[in-house]
Amino acid sequence: MSVYVPVDLRRRVRARLANCCAYCRTAEILTATTFEFEHILSLASGGATTFDNLCFSCPTCNRFKSDHNSAEDPVTQKSVPLFHPQRDQWNDHFSWTEDYSEIIGVSPCGRATVSALKMNRIPMIRVRRMWVALDEHPPQIE
């Protein structure tokens, strides 16, 4: 479902994440695609078009997340909430491998999110390695 997001709200959401995906931290400028404004809690689930319920997302993360708000932690095999970009701090749930090519889930939420959103697909790892070589990755986000 597509819904209008006011321009000022779009600017605020983009600025909060320095034009990077809230989940995988890919910088929009490094891709050949337009990122999306995602409702963290979907409209169908009662979510609203408000700053606290919107994030900036690459199309791939957005598609895999869909309207899901929880997923199975691959370690504990228990259902846990997915990462919530407005409430959770990225660094509390994720880190990078030494070469910055893969995202490591460091909490049940992080592991479930990495798995559910398929954040370490082989093509993504390969392109991150290229971005690192070009000194374009990882992004510097507060």
CYANA upper distance limits for C-alpha pairs under 8 A (distance plus 0.5 A):
  5 VAL  CA      9 LEU  CA      7.11
  5 VAL  CA     10 ARG  CA      6.96
  5 VAL  CA     37 PHE  CA      8.48
  5 VAL  CA     49 THR  CA      7.41
  6 PRO  CA     10 ARG  CA      6.78
  7 VAL  CA     11 ARG  CA      6.74
  8 ASP  CA     12 ARG  CA      6.85
  9 LEU  CA     13 VAL  CA      6.73
  9 LEU  CA     50 THR  CA      8.30
  9 LEU  CA     51 PHE  CA      7.10
 10 ARG  CA     14 ARG  CA      6.60
 10 ARG  CA     37 PHE  CA      7.99
 11 ARG  CA     15 ALA  CA      6.50
 12 ARG  CA     16 ARG  CA      6.67
 12 ARG  CA     51 PHE  CA      8.18
 13 VAL  CA     17 LEU  CA      7.35
 13 VAL  CA     51 PHE  CA      7.24
 13 VAL  CA     54 LEU  CA      7.43
 13 VAL  CA     55 CYS  CA      6.50
 13 VAL  CA     56 PHE  CA      6.90
 14 ARG  CA     18 ALA  CA      6.50
 14 ARG  CA     19 ASN  CA      5.47
 14 ARG  CA     20 CYS  CA      8.07
 14 ARG  CA     55 CYS  CA      8.31
 14 ARG  CA     56 PHE  CA      6.65
 15 ALA  CA     19 ASN  CA      6.83
 17 LEU  CA     21 CYS  CA      7.65
 17 LEU  CA     22 ALA  CA      6.95
 17 LEU  CA     56 PHE  CA      7.72
 17 LEU  CA    141 ILE  CA      7.14
 18 ALA  CA     27 ALA  CA      8.48
 18 ALA  CA    141 ILE  CA      7.04
 19 ASN  CA     27 ALA  CA      6.61
 19 ASN  CA     28 GLU  CA      6.48
 19 ASN  CA     29 ILE  CA      8.32
 19 ASN  CA     56 PHE  CA      7.82
 20 CYS  CA     25 ARG  CA      5.71
 20 CYS  CA     26 THR  CA      5.79
 20 CYS  CA     27 ALA  CA      4.69
 20 CYS  CA     28 GLU  CA      6.14
 20 CYS  CA     56 PHE  CA      7.43
 20 CYS  CA     57 SER  CA      7.82
 20 CYS  CA     58 CYS  CA      8.39
 20 CYS  CA    139 PRO  CA      8.27
 21 CYS  CA     25 ARG  CA      5.08
 21 CYS  CA     26 THR  CA      5.79
 21 CYS  CA     27 ALA  CA      7.01
 21 CYS  CA     28 GLU  CA      7.78
 21 CYS  CA     35 PHE  CA      8.07
 21 CYS  CA     56 PHE  CA      5.96
 21 CYS  CA     57 SER  CA      4.80
 21 CYS  CA     58 CYS  CA      5.80
 22 ALA  CA     55 CYS  CA      6.78
 22 ALA  CA     56 PHE  CA      6.19
 22 ALA  CA     57 SER  CA      6.15
 22 ALA  CA     85 PRO  CA      6.43
 23 TYR  CA     57 SER  CA      7.36
 23 TYR  CA     61 CYS  CA      7.38
 23 TYR  CA     83 PHE  CA      8.22
 23 TYR  CA     85 PRO  CA      7.73
 23 TYR  CA     90 TRP  CA      8.49
 24 CYS  CA     61 CYS  CA      7.81
 24 CYS  CA    103 ILE  CA      8.03
 24 CYS  CA    119 MET  CA      6.69
 25 ARG  CA    138 PRO  CA      8.27
 25 ARG  CA    139 PRO  CA      7.42
 26 THR  CA     30 LEU  CA      8.07
 26 THR  CA     58 CYS  CA      7.86
 26 THR  CA    139 PRO  CA      7.98
 27 ALA  CA     31 THR  CA      7.76
 27 ALA  CA    139 PRO  CA      7.36
 28 GLU  CA     32 ALA  CA      8.48
 28 GLU  CA     33 THR  CA      7.84
 28 GLU  CA     34 THR  CA      7.49
 28 GLU  CA     35 PHE  CA      6.93
 28 GLU  CA     58 CYS  CA      7.91
 33 THR  CA     59 PRO  CA      8.44
 34 THR  CA     58 CYS  CA      7.99
 34 THR  CA     59 PRO  CA      8.15
 35 PHE  CA     56 PHE  CA      7.24
 35 PHE  CA     57 SER  CA      6.14
 35 PHE  CA     58 CYS  CA      5.16
 35 PHE  CA     59 PRO  CA      6.38
 36 GLU  CA     56 PHE  CA      6.25
 36 GLU  CA     57 SER  CA      5.76
 36 GLU  CA     58 CYS  CA      6.69
 36 GLU  CA     59 PRO  CA      6.85
 36 GLU  CA     62 ASN  CA      8.14
 37 PHE  CA     54 LEU  CA      6.85
 37 PHE  CA     55 CYS  CA      6.18
 37 PHE  CA     56 PHE  CA      5.35
 37 PHE  CA     57 SER  CA      6.74
 38 GLU  CA     54 LEU  CA      5.98
 38 GLU  CA     55 CYS  CA      5.81
 38 GLU  CA     56 PHE  CA      6.64
 38 GLU  CA     57 SER  CA      6.79
 38 GLU  CA     62 ASN  CA      7.26
 39 HIS  CA     43 LEU  CA      7.40
 39 HIS  CA     47 GLY  CA      7.33
 39 HIS  CA     48 ALA  CA      7.92
 39 HIS  CA     49 THR  CA      7.47
 39 HIS  CA     53 ASN  CA      6.12
 39 HIS  CA     54 LEU  CA      5.27
 39 HIS  CA     55 CYS  CA      7.19
 40 ILE  CA     47 GLY  CA      7.94
 40 ILE  CA     53 ASN  CA      5.81
 40 ILE  CA     54 LEU  CA      6.27
 40 ILE  CA     55 CYS  CA      7.27
 40 ILE  CA     67 ASP  CA      8.42
 40 ILE  CA     69 ASN  CA      8.31
 40 ILE  CA     84 HIS  CA      7.43
 40 ILE  CA     85 PRO  CA      8.31
 41 LEU  CA     45 SER  CA      6.86
 41 LEU  CA     46 GLY  CA      7.54
 41 LEU  CA     47 GLY  CA      5.22
 41 LEU  CA     48 ALA  CA      8.19
 41 LEU  CA     53 ASN  CA      6.93
 41 LEU  CA     67 ASP  CA      7.54
 41 LEU  CA     69 ASN  CA      7.53
 42 SER  CA     46 GLY  CA      7.01
 42 SER  CA     47 GLY  CA      5.55
 42 SER  CA     48 ALA  CA      8.24
 42 SER  CA     67 ASP  CA      6.00
 43 LEU  CA     47 GLY  CA      5.01
 43 LEU  CA     48 ALA  CA      6.64
 43 LEU  CA     49 THR  CA      8.47
 45 SER  CA     67 ASP  CA      8.32
 47 GLY  CA     53 ASN  CA      7.31
 48 ALA  CA     53 ASN  CA      6.92
 49 THR  CA     53 ASN  CA      6.97
 49 THR  CA     54 LEU  CA      7.24
 50 THR  CA     54 LEU  CA      6.75
 51 PHE  CA     55 CYS  CA      8.36
 52 ASP  CA     86 GLN  CA      6.40
 53 ASN  CA     86 GLN  CA      7.58
 54 LEU  CA     86 GLN  CA      8.19
 55 CYS  CA     85 PRO  CA      7.10
 55 CYS  CA     86 GLN  CA      7.82
 57 SER  CA     61 CYS  CA      6.89
 57 SER  CA     62 ASN  CA      6.35
 58 CYS  CA     62 ASN  CA      6.68
 59 PRO  CA     63 ARG  CA      6.53
 60 THR  CA     64 PHE  CA      6.76
 60 THR  CA    117 LEU  CA      8.27
 61 CYS  CA     65 LYS  CA      6.44
 61 CYS  CA    117 LEU  CA      5.91
 61 CYS  CA    118 LYS  CA      8.13
 61 CYS  CA    119 MET  CA      7.81
 62 ASN  CA     66 SER  CA      6.37
 64 PHE  CA    116 ALA  CA      7.21
 64 PHE  CA    117 LEU  CA      5.42
 64 PHE  CA    118 LYS  CA      7.80
 65 LYS  CA     69 ASN  CA      8.26
 65 LYS  CA    116 ALA  CA      7.43
 65 LYS  CA    117 LEU  CA      6.27
 68 HIS  CA     82 LEU  CA      8.40
 69 ASN  CA     81 PRO  CA      6.31
 69 ASN  CA     82 LEU  CA      5.91
 70 SER  CA     79 SER  CA      6.80
 70 SER  CA     80 VAL  CA      5.81
 70 SER  CA     81 PRO  CA      4.59
 70 SER  CA     82 LEU  CA      5.29
 70 SER  CA    112 ALA  CA      8.37
 71 ALA  CA     79 SER  CA      5.69
 71 ALA  CA     80 VAL  CA      6.17
 71 ALA  CA     81 PRO  CA      6.97
 71 ALA  CA     82 LEU  CA      6.86
 71 ALA  CA    112 ALA  CA      6.07
 71 ALA  CA    113 THR  CA      7.64
 71 ALA  CA    116 ALA  CA      6.98
 72 GLU  CA     76 THR  CA      8.46
 72 GLU  CA     77 GLN  CA      5.97
 72 GLU  CA     78 LYS  CA      5.75
 72 GLU  CA     79 SER  CA      4.75
 72 GLU  CA     80 VAL  CA      6.59
 72 GLU  CA    112 ALA  CA      6.00
 72 GLU  CA    116 ALA  CA      8.45
 73 ASP  CA     77 GLN  CA      5.54
 73 ASP  CA     78 LYS  CA      6.10
 73 ASP  CA     79 SER  CA      6.73
 73 ASP  CA     80 VAL  CA      7.03
 73 ASP  CA    108 PRO  CA      5.95
 73 ASP  CA    109 CYS  CA      7.46
 73 ASP  CA    111 ARG  CA      6.25
 73 ASP  CA    112 ALA  CA      4.83
 73 ASP  CA    115 SER  CA      8.44
 74 PRO  CA     78 LYS  CA      8.34
 74 PRO  CA    111 ARG  CA      7.22
 74 PRO  CA    112 ALA  CA      6.95
 74 PRO  CA    115 SER  CA      7.98
 75 VAL  CA    108 PRO  CA      8.15
 75 VAL  CA    111 ARG  CA      8.35
 76 THR  CA    108 PRO  CA      8.18
 80 VAL  CA    108 PRO  CA      7.32
 80 VAL  CA    109 CYS  CA      6.49
 80 VAL  CA    112 ALA  CA      7.60
 81 PRO  CA    109 CYS  CA      6.42
 81 PRO  CA    112 ALA  CA      8.46
 82 LEU  CA    109 CYS  CA      5.95
 82 LEU  CA    110 GLY  CA      7.80
 82 LEU  CA    112 ALA  CA      6.98
 82 LEU  CA    113 THR  CA      5.82
 83 PHE  CA     88 ASP  CA      7.07
 83 PHE  CA     93 HIS  CA      8.19
 83 PHE  CA    109 CYS  CA      6.38
 83 PHE  CA    110 GLY  CA      6.94
 83 PHE  CA    113 THR  CA      6.64
 84 HIS  CA     88 ASP  CA      5.91
 85 PRO  CA     89 GLN  CA      7.63
 85 PRO  CA     90 TRP  CA      7.85
 88 ASP  CA     92 ASP  CA      8.05
 89 GLN  CA     93 HIS  CA      7.61
 90 TRP  CA     94 PHE  CA      6.38
 91 ASN  CA     95 SER  CA      6.74
 92 ASP  CA    106 VAL  CA      7.90
 92 ASP  CA    107 SER  CA      8.02
 93 HIS  CA    105 GLY  CA      6.32
 93 HIS  CA    106 VAL  CA      5.64
 93 HIS  CA    107 SER  CA      5.66
 93 HIS  CA    108 PRO  CA      8.40
 93 HIS  CA    109 CYS  CA      7.06
 93 HIS  CA    110 GLY  CA      5.04
 93 HIS  CA    111 ARG  CA      8.34
 94 PHE  CA    103 ILE  CA      6.96
 94 PHE  CA    104 ILE  CA      5.93
 94 PHE  CA    105 GLY  CA      5.15
 94 PHE  CA    106 VAL  CA      5.82
 94 PHE  CA    107 SER  CA      7.92
 94 PHE  CA    110 GLY  CA      6.19
 95 SER  CA    103 ILE  CA      6.30
 95 SER  CA    104 ILE  CA      5.64
 95 SER  CA    105 GLY  CA      7.18
 95 SER  CA    106 VAL  CA      7.39
 96 TRP  CA    100 TYR  CA      5.55
 96 TRP  CA    101 SER  CA      7.54
 96 TRP  CA    102 GLU  CA      6.26
 96 TRP  CA    103 ILE  CA      5.25
 96 TRP  CA    104 ILE  CA      6.20
 97 THR  CA    101 SER  CA      6.81
 97 THR  CA    102 GLU  CA      5.95
 97 THR  CA    103 ILE  CA      6.93
 97 THR  CA    104 ILE  CA      7.18
 99 ASP  CA    129 ARG  CA      8.08
 99 ASP  CA    132 VAL  CA      8.42
100 TYR  CA    128 ARG  CA      7.72
100 TYR  CA    129 ARG  CA      7.89
100 TYR  CA    132 VAL  CA      7.77
100 TYR  CA    137 HIS  CA      8.04
100 TYR  CA    138 PRO  CA      7.08
101 SER  CA    124 MET  CA      8.46
101 SER  CA    125 ILE  CA      5.57
101 SER  CA    126 ARG  CA      7.89
101 SER  CA    128 ARG  CA      5.64
101 SER  CA    129 ARG  CA      6.05
101 SER  CA    132 VAL  CA      8.47
102 GLU  CA    119 MET  CA      8.40
102 GLU  CA    120 ASN  CA      6.25
102 GLU  CA    125 ILE  CA      6.57
102 GLU  CA    128 ARG  CA      8.49
103 ILE  CA    114 VAL  CA      7.65
103 ILE  CA    119 MET  CA      7.50
103 ILE  CA    120 ASN  CA      7.10
104 ILE  CA    110 GLY  CA      8.07
104 ILE  CA    111 ARG  CA      7.65
104 ILE  CA    114 VAL  CA      7.87
105 GLY  CA    109 CYS  CA      7.99
105 GLY  CA    110 GLY  CA      4.60
105 GLY  CA    111 ARG  CA      4.52
105 GLY  CA    112 ALA  CA      8.05
105 GLY  CA    113 THR  CA      8.11
105 GLY  CA    114 VAL  CA      6.75
106 VAL  CA    110 GLY  CA      6.30
106 VAL  CA    111 ARG  CA      6.98
107 SER  CA    111 ARG  CA      6.54
108 PRO  CA    112 ALA  CA      6.57
109 CYS  CA    113 THR  CA      6.59
110 GLY  CA    114 VAL  CA      6.58
111 ARG  CA    115 SER  CA      6.66
112 ALA  CA    116 ALA  CA      6.42
113 THR  CA    117 LEU  CA      6.31
113 THR  CA    118 LYS  CA      8.48
114 VAL  CA    118 LYS  CA      6.26
114 VAL  CA    119 MET  CA      5.67
114 VAL  CA    120 ASN  CA      7.70
115 SER  CA    119 MET  CA      7.33
119 MET  CA    124 MET  CA      7.98
120 ASN  CA    124 MET  CA      6.63
120 ASN  CA    125 ILE  CA      6.55
121 ARG  CA    125 ILE  CA      6.86
122 ILE  CA    126 ARG  CA      6.77
123 PRO  CA    127 VAL  CA      6.72
124 MET  CA    128 ARG  CA      6.57
125 ILE  CA    129 ARG  CA      6.82
126 ARG  CA    130 MET  CA      7.08
127 VAL  CA    131 TRP  CA      6.74
128 ARG  CA    132 VAL  CA      6.62
128 ARG  CA    137 HIS  CA      7.43
129 ARG  CA    133 ALA  CA      6.78
130 MET  CA    134 LEU  CA      6.83
131 TRP  CA    135 ASP  CA      6.65
131 TRP  CA    136 GLU  CA      5.50
131 TRP  CA    137 HIS  CA      5.81
132 VAL  CA    136 GLU  CA      6.19
132 VAL  CA    137 HIS  CA      5.33
132 VAL  CA    138 PRO  CA      7.48
